[in-house]
Amino acid sequence: MSVFFAILKISTLIEKPKLFLSNLALRNPITRLLNTASLLT
């Protein structure tokens, strides 16, 4: 059971930054547009 919780905790630690970054991107469309533009160039 502890192994399951360890896996769950690790997956949460991996997912949280992704959610945080996507929330920032959604809140800042200008930043997202700039990032997209910099990726294209």
N, C-alpha and C positions, 0 to 999 in steps of 0.2 A: 504493500500500500504506500509506503514511503517513497518507493521508486516512482510510482504514478504521480505523487505530489511534486517530486523533484522535476519530472518531465513537464508537468503543468506549469511550474514556476519558471523554468527555463523558457518555455514557449511564450509565457506571458512577458518575460523580460525582452524577448525578441520582438514580439508584436507591439508592445507599448511604444517604443520609439517610432515605429512605422505609423501608428495611429496619430501620434503626436505631430510628426512631420506632415502627414496628410491633412491634419486639422489646421496646421499653420498655413499650408498651401491653399486650403479652401478659404481661410480667413484673409489671406493676402494674395488676391488674384494678380496684383501688379508684380509681386515678387515671383509668382509662378510664371507669368508671362516673360519676365526677364530671364529666369532660369531656362525656360524653353528656348528663348532666343539665343542664349549663350551656348546651349547644347547644339543648336542648328549651325552656328558659325564655326 
